[in-house]
């Protein structure tokens, strides 16, 4: 996650960022999404297809526990709603994935407490499968923003991948961005929370 105080600037900068983002996700579209499309292009959905889909989700870093939960929900819908068409199963998978990503409204968002100046830290959350270039992209974004005179705080929320924290610290030092990090294996949510709090504290000091 990357935090900075203000917007990216003019429309041209936003357009450039949009183009870079599109290029960044191109690999995922051509590989993971292509394989998903191939699975759902088949005429039937037997046990072997379910196993293949499960393996694909795990290989895409969805996680074993999350994948099992997702597959269980989709299979239950297939049984309960009597979904027979491949297109119906695909739509059920899509809806359940969106449901898993939804944020509960009962959880209070991080907010700027009383006394905070107008405006709040702007947050960019960078997610993607291993090897897709997240850290390098973060470094480029951080460099672009610090070059514009903005203060950048990087949150090393990838706490489970070996050397991920040190890698982000290295790039943070190169581009002049502060890095908030915990111990390897720590709670990613706690890292993100501390980074937001650090950004709010930095704004209050100005």
Buried (B, 14 or more C-beta within 10 A) or exposed (E): BBBBBEEBEEEEBEEEBEEEEEEBEEBBEEEBEEBBEEBBEEEEBEEEBBEBBBEBBBEBBBEEEBBBBBBEBBBEBBEEEEBEEBEBBBBBBEEBBEEEEEEEEEEEEBEBEEEBEEEBBBBBEBEBBEEBBBBEBBBBBBBBBBEBEBBBBBBBBBBEEEEBBEBBBEBBEEBEBBBBBBEBEBEBEBBBBBBBBBBBEBBEEE
